[in-house]
Amino acid sequence: MLNFDAVIFDMDGVITKTAVVHSMAWKKMFDEYLHFREKEYNETFHEFTHADDYLPFVDGRPRYQGVERFLRSRGINIPFGEPQDEPRKETVCGLGNRKNEFFNKVLEEDGVEVYDSTIKLIKDLLERNVKVGVATSSKNCDIILEKAGIQSMFETQVDGVVSAKLGLKGKPEPDIFTTASDNLGVKYNRAVVVEDAVSGVQAGAKGNFGLVIGVAREDNEYELKSNGADVVVKDLAEISIEDIDKFLLAKQAKK
């Protein structure tokens, strides 16, 4: 008998290899915009980088929140705009929509790759009658899971579209994970969260889940551990269902 009833997975970087595509799309969009500001406002161009900009300000967050946080880090103030804004419009929403254009173009051309170790773990969980859900900030969740052919594996899907509809707060708030757990009918202390972003493990810790597993795809074990991950692995091939159960029990014993 296991001591947990559900596992809720983040999508980009945990289930699918789309985190790197997101990072590339963000860089393309922001570098274009920063070059525009260089010409238009005579500002010095400093490129958008993965380590200094994407990971701390954008990774794991809802799209428009990511735009806002990065711009704020550079002291740039522009109108928020509306989600319907044209991708060329100089608003937070316009820039976010421009990034999404780039992202969808790559998806269309290259398709979606998955992490085999994550899919294997999900299949093992389902065989053991453990409920499985996906919780992500992405508004592209439907198309990504569909292209990967894995949408039917998840009993609940709480994504950026659902969040906007329900007014859920983005990570590092725990709303998407607690909503997924509620949808599965599982108490938070009986659910496990799997995340690769700092904002995601912060959300898992804040939601008082049974266990928060960090997946260090970016050699960021320390950042994940110090921000709320109970256990950190480089890949989910490193742990089994029994390991998860032991980690959860060990955490409970410390309380």
Secondary structure, 3 states (H helix, E strand, C coil): CCCCCEEEECCECCCECCHHHHHHHHHHHHHHHHHHHHHHHCCCCCCCCHHHHHHHHHCCCCHHHHHHHHHHHCCCCCCCCCCCCCCCCCCHHHHHHHHHHHHHHHHHHHCCCECHHHHHHHHHHHHCCCEEEEECCCCCHHHHHHHHCCHHHCCEEECHHHHHHHCCCCCCCCHHHHHHHHHHCCCHHHEEEEECCHHHHHHHHHCCCCEEEEECCCCCHHHHHHCCCCEEECCHHHCCHHHHHHHHHHHHHHC
